[in-house]
Amino acid sequence: SRRRMDLDQLDTAIRQVSGGIGWTELRGQTEVNLFQDLAATLGKPDFIGRTEEDLLPSAMFEKFLSDAARSVCTALIAQDPGRERAARTFFLAAESEDTISKNPAAVEDNLRALLLRFHARKLPAGSPELDPWTWLMKSAEHAHVTPSNTWRAVCVALVVHPDFYTY
């Protein structure tokens, strides 16, 4: 049976796939790690009232994971195109302005690279397992969503997908 990552594992995994970007916010001059700040709410033990971490993917966990994904992915989509090609963690085979209609081969290659990076799934070119991801991109393009917001949606979907946070 599958289990979800604990909060420390999840924070580490998000930082690994994003090139070091974490779910944080500034409070005054201090950057606060929100996984640590919300640990009690998310079921981390305090060893006074609780000794075991709650690893159920509850509605509260899903809500905070979605918040984390949107925050990290917004920063990632903004920062990654400015990184040297070798240092990029998201735009591995495509550029931030690539779409299915403009550059389908690069988009598919990038989606395959992202699925390997985020979900440890190595897919061959043309794999039917790419269909949900290409559908997401085509739908966004059809709705006239900007390419950067389309890629942001893909990023968020990759993080909130159970293949990312469970093992």
C-alpha positions as CSV (number, residue, x, y, z in Angstrom):
1,S,0.0,0.0,0.0
2,R,1.2,3.5,-0.8
3,R,2.1,6.0,1.8
4,R,2.5,9.8,1.6
5,M,5.8,11.5,2.3
6,D,6.3,13.1,5.7
7,L,6.6,16.8,5.8
8,D,10.4,16.8,5.8
9,Q,10.5,14.5,2.9
10,L,8.0,16.6,1.0
11,D,9.9,19.8,1.6
12,T,13.1,18.2,0.4
13,A,11.4,16.7,-2.7
14,I,9.9,20.0,-3.7
15,R,13.3,21.8,-3.2
16,Q,15.0,19.1,-5.3
17,V,12.6,19.3,-8.3
18,S,12.5,23.1,-8.2
19,G,16.2,23.8,-7.9
20,G,16.1,24.9,-4.3
21,I,12.8,26.8,-4.2
22,G,10.8,26.0,-1.0
23,W,7.4,26.9,0.3
24,T,8.3,30.0,2.2
25,E,7.0,33.5,2.9
26,L,8.6,36.6,4.3
27,R,7.6,37.8,7.7
28,G,9.3,41.1,8.2
29,Q,12.9,40.3,7.2
30,T,12.6,36.6,8.1
31,E,11.9,33.9,5.5
32,V,9.7,31.3,7.1
33,N,9.4,27.7,5.9
34,L,5.7,27.1,5.9
35,F,6.0,23.3,6.1
36,Q,7.7,23.9,9.5
37,D,5.4,26.7,10.5
38,L,2.3,24.6,9.8
39,A,3.8,21.3,11.0
40,A,1.3,20.8,13.8
41,T,-1.7,21.5,11.6
42,L,-0.3,19.0,9.0
43,G,0.0,16.2,11.6
44,K,3.7,16.3,12.6
45,P,4.2,15.0,16.1
46,D,5.0,17.3,18.9
47,F,5.9,14.4,21.3
48,I,3.6,15.9,24.0
49,G,0.1,15.3,22.6
50,R,1.1,13.3,19.5
51,T,4.0,10.9,19.0
52,E,3.3,9.6,15.5
53,E,3.1,11.7,12.3
54,D,-0.3,11.6,10.5
55,L,0.6,10.4,7.0
56,L,-2.9,10.3,5.6
57,P,-3.5,12.4,2.6
58,S,-6.3,14.3,4.3
59,A,-8.2,17.2,2.9
60,M,-6.1,19.6,5.0
61,F,-2.9,18.0,3.6
62,E,-4.2,18.3,0.0
63,K,-5.2,22.0,0.6
64,F,-1.7,22.9,1.9
65,L,0.0,20.9,-0.7
66,S,-1.9,22.8,-3.4
67,D,-0.9,26.1,-1.7
68,A,2.7,25.0,-1.7
69,A,2.6,23.8,-5.3
70,R,1.2,27.2,-6.5
71,S,3.7,29.2,-4.5
72,V,6.7,27.1,-5.6
73,C,5.6,26.8,-9.2
74,T,5.0,30.5,-9.6
75,A,8.6,31.2,-8.4
76,L,10.0,28.3,-10.5
77,I,8.3,29.4,-13.8
78,A,9.5,33.0,-13.2
79,Q,13.1,32.0,-12.3
80,D,13.9,28.9,-14.4
81,P,14.1,30.6,-17.9
82,G,16.7,33.0,-16.5
83,R,19.0,30.2,-15.3
84,E,21.8,28.8,-17.4
85,R,20.5,25.8,-19.5
86,A,22.5,23.3,-17.4
87,A,21.1,24.7,-14.1
88,R,17.5,24.6,-15.2
89,T,15.1,22.3,-13.4
90,F,11.8,22.8,-15.3
91,F,12.5,24.0,-18.8
92,L,14.7,21.1,-19.7
93,A,13.8,20.6,-23.3
94,A,11.5,23.5,-24.1
95,E,11.4,27.2,-23.6
96,S,8.9,29.1,-21.4
97,E,7.0,30.4,-24.4
98,D,6.7,27.0,-26.2
99,T,3.2,25.6,-26.7
100,I,1.8,22.5,-28.3
101,S,0.9,24.3,-31.5
102,K,4.2,26.2,-31.8
103,N,6.7,23.5,-30.8
104,P,5.0,20.1,-30.1
105,A,8.2,18.1,-30.1
106,A,10.0,20.3,-27.5
107,V,6.8,20.4,-25.4
108,E,6.5,16.6,-25.5
109,D,10.2,16.2,-24.7
110,N,9.9,18.6,-21.8
111,L,6.8,16.8,-20.4
112,R,8.7,13.5,-20.6
113,A,11.6,15.1,-18.8
114,L,9.3,16.5,-16.1
115,L,7.5,13.2,-15.5
116,L,10.9,11.6,-15.0
117,R,12.0,14.4,-12.7
118,F,8.8,14.7,-10.6
119,H,7.3,11.2,-10.8
120,A,10.3,9.0,-11.7
121,R,8.5,7.8,-14.8
122,K,10.6,7.4,-17.9
123,L,8.2,7.4,-20.8
124,P,9.1,6.8,-24.5
125,A,8.2,9.3,-27.1
126,G,4.5,9.1,-28.1
127,S,3.5,7.2,-24.9
128,P,-0.2,7.3,-24.2
129,E,0.7,8.1,-20.6
130,L,1.6,11.6,-21.9
131,D,-2.0,12.2,-23.0
132,P,-3.4,13.7,-19.8
133,W,-0.4,16.2,-19.7
134,T,-0.7,17.1,-23.4
135,W,-4.5,17.5,-22.9
136,L,-3.9,19.9,-20.1
137,M,-1.6,22.0,-22.3
138,K,-3.9,21.9,-25.3
139,S,-6.9,22.9,-23.1
140,A,-5.0,25.8,-21.6
141,E,-3.9,26.9,-25.1
142,H,-7.5,26.6,-26.4
143,A,-8.6,28.8,-23.5
144,H,-6.0,31.4,-24.4
145,V,-4.0,31.0,-21.2
146,T,-0.5,32.4,-21.6
147,P,2.3,29.9,-22.1
148,S,3.9,30.7,-18.7
149,N,0.6,30.1,-16.9
150,T,0.1,26.9,-18.8
151,W,3.5,25.6,-17.7
152,R,2.6,26.8,-14.2
153,A,-0.5,24.7,-14.3
154,V,1.5,21.7,-15.4
155,C,4.0,22.2,-12.6
156,V,1.2,22.4,-10.0
157,A,-0.5,19.3,-11.4
158,L,2.9,17.4,-11.2
159,V,3.3,18.3,-7.5
160,V,-0.3,17.6,-6.4
161,H,-0.4,14.3,-8.3
162,P,-0.2,11.3,-6.0
163,D,2.8,10.0,-7.9
164,F,4.8,12.9,-6.5
165,Y,3.9,12.8,-2.8
166,T,3.4,9.1,-2.3
167,Y,5.7,6.1,-2.5
